[in-house]
Amino acid sequence: MSTPQSIEEIVNGIIDREGEEYTNDPDDSGKGTKCGITEKTARLYGYKGHMRDFTRSMARIIYRDWYWNAPGFAHINPIFPDLAVRMADFGVLAGVGTSGKFLQRCLNVLNNREKLYKDIGVDGLIGRRETIPALKAFLEERSGQDGRKVLLGMVTSLQSVYLIELAERREKDEKFEFGWQHNRAIGAIL
């Protein structure tokens, strides 16, 4: 089991994967982006300048607040650090709600017909009342049986399928598919 990372380490890793340079690829649905933060997200967070001038420190604040604390991924970090990082990282690409729902769906099919814990709501928010207790119960039950590998693999598989389906719906995204799979899904666990 890996040790929990600090939010600074997690955010710096995401920014390093995303890149610090300003990009504005016409095929990218995010349009103007810097440090992995889209202009739309920066504006929602109150940034008014040109995205070329957006700084790493501004990105760190948004990542910490919007992509880590708000969806509840910080609650996963002490329990299953690798999963917490995967959740936040994929949330940057697909939205934190999507990332959270993938975990909740996996936990619901791993509960042995509710013998380990009751099905949890699939709302994308990682809360202490349902998702975290379910995660703990699953990991306790499967502690000696590769439970962490299985759960991380299942979440990663859903992420991979999501990216495939995205490119199938929007042909322009085929341009990004290999990089997404390599950096965000399959390549991230190999």
C-alpha positions in Angstrom: 0.0 0.0 0.0 1.3 3.4 -0.9 1.4 6.2 1.7 -1.0 9.2 1.4 0.4 12.1 -0.7 0.1 15.7 0.3 -2.3 17.8 -1.8 0.7 19.7 -3.1 2.3 16.5 -4.4 -0.9 15.4 -6.1 -1.6 18.7 -7.7 2.0 19.1 -8.9 1.7 15.6 -10.5 -1.5 16.6 -12.3 0.0 19.8 -13.5 3.2 18.0 -14.7 1.0 15.6 -16.7 -1.1 18.4 -18.1 1.8 20.7 -18.9 2.3 24.3 -17.9 2.1 25.8 -21.3 -0.9 27.6 -22.7 -2.7 25.6 -25.4 -5.7 26.4 -27.6 -6.2 23.4 -29.8 -9.3 23.8 -31.9 -10.0 20.1 -31.6 -9.8 20.2 -27.8 -13.2 20.7 -26.2 -11.5 22.5 -23.4 -10.3 25.2 -25.8 -7.9 27.7 -24.1 -6.1 25.7 -21.3 -3.1 26.2 -19.1 -1.8 23.9 -16.4 -4.7 21.6 -17.3 -7.3 24.3 -16.3 -9.7 25.3 -19.0 -10.6 29.0 -19.5 -14.2 28.1 -18.6 -13.1 26.7 -15.2 -10.8 29.6 -14.5 -13.6 32.0 -15.2 -16.0 30.1 -13.0 -13.3 30.4 -10.3 -13.1 34.2 -10.8 -10.0 34.5 -13.0 -10.4 37.5 -15.4 -7.1 37.7 -17.2 -5.8 36.0 -20.4 -5.1 32.3 -20.0 -1.5 32.8 -21.1 -1.0 34.7 -17.8 -2.7 32.0 -15.6 -0.2 30.8 -13.1 0.7 27.4 -11.6 -0.2 28.8 -8.1 -3.7 29.7 -9.4 -4.1 26.2 -10.8 -3.1 24.7 -7.5 -5.8 26.5 -5.7 -8.5 25.3 -8.2 -7.2 21.8 -8.1 -7.2 21.7 -4.3 -10.6 23.2 -3.9 -12.5 22.0 -7.0 -10.9 18.7 -7.9 -9.9 17.4 -4.5 -11.8 18.8 -1.5 -15.3 19.5 -3.1 -15.9 16.0 -4.5 -14.5 14.4 -1.3 -11.5 12.7 -2.9 -9.4 13.9 0.1 -11.4 11.4 2.2 -10.0 8.5 0.1 -6.4 9.5 0.4 -5.7 8.2 4.0 -7.5 4.9 3.1 -6.3 4.2 -0.5 -3.9 6.9 -1.8 -3.5 5.4 -5.3 -7.2 5.4 -5.8 -7.5 9.0 -4.5 -4.9 10.3 -6.9 -6.6 8.4 -9.8 -10.0 9.8 -8.9 -8.7 13.4 -8.9 -6.6 13.0 -12.0 -9.4 11.5 -14.0 -11.8 14.1 -12.6 -9.7 16.8 -14.3 -10.3 15.1 -17.7 -13.9 13.9 -17.4 -15.3 15.8 -14.4 -15.2 14.9 -10.8 -18.8 13.7 -10.8 -18.0 11.1 -13.4 -14.9 10.0 -11.6 -16.8 9.6 -8.3 -19.7 7.7 -10.0 -17.2 5.2 -11.3 -16.0 4.3 -7.8 -19.5 4.2 -6.5 -20.7 1.9 -9.3 -17.7 -0.5 -8.6 -18.4 -0.6 -4.9 -22.0 -1.4 -5.5 -21.2 -4.5 -7.6 -18.5 -5.6 -5.1 -20.8 -5.7 -2.1 -21.8 -9.3 -2.6 -25.5 -8.5 -3.0 -25.4 -6.2 0.0 -23.8 -8.7 2.4 -20.8 -6.4 3.0 -22.7 -3.1 2.9 -25.8 -1.6 1.4 -25.7 -0.2 -2.1 -24.6 3.4 -2.0 -26.0 6.3 -4.0 -24.3 6.9 -7.3 -24.1 10.7 -7.2 -20.4 11.3 -7.8 -19.8 12.8 -4.4 -17.6 10.9 -2.0 -19.1 11.3 1.4 -18.4 10.0 4.8 -21.9 8.6 5.3 -22.0 6.1 2.4 -19.0 5.9 0.0 -16.2 6.0 2.6 -17.8 3.4 4.9 -18.4 1.2 1.9 -14.8 1.6 0.7 -13.5 0.7 4.1 -15.8 -2.3 4.4 -14.7 -3.6 1.0 -11.0 -3.1 1.7 -11.4 -4.8 5.1 -13.2 -7.8 3.6 -10.8 -8.2 0.7 -7.5 -7.1 2.4 -5.7 -10.4 1.7 -7.3 -11.0 -1.6 -5.9 -8.3 -3.9 -9.0 -6.1 -3.2 -7.0 -2.9 -3.8 -5.8 -4.2 -7.2 -9.2 -5.3 -8.3 -11.0 -2.1 -7.3 -8.3 0.1 -8.9 -8.4 -2.0 -12.0 -12.2 -1.8 -12.2 -12.2 2.0 -11.8 -9.4 2.3 -14.4 -11.4 0.0 -16.8 -14.4 2.3 -16.5 -12.2 5.3 -17.2 -10.7 3.6 -20.2 -14.2 2.7 -21.6 -15.4 6.2 -21.0 -12.5 7.6 -23.1 -13.2 5.1 -25.9 -16.9 6.0 -25.9 -16.0 9.7 -25.9 -13.9 9.3 -29.1 -16.6 7.2 -30.7 -19.1 10.0 -30.1 -16.8 12.8 -31.1 -14.4 11.7 -33.8 -12.2 14.8 -33.2 -11.3 13.2 -29.9 -9.5 10.3 -31.6 -6.6 12.8 -31.9 -6.2 12.6 -28.0 -7.2 9.0 -27.4 -3.8 7.4 -27.3 -2.5 10.1 -24.9 -5.5 9.8 -22.7 -5.2 6.1 -22.5 -1.5 6.3 -21.9 -1.5 9.0 -19.3 -4.9 8.7 -17.6 -6.1 5.1 -17.9 -4.2 2.0 -18.9 -0.7 3.4 -19.0 -1.1 4.8 -15.5 -1.4 1.4 -13.9 1.1 -0.6 -16.1 
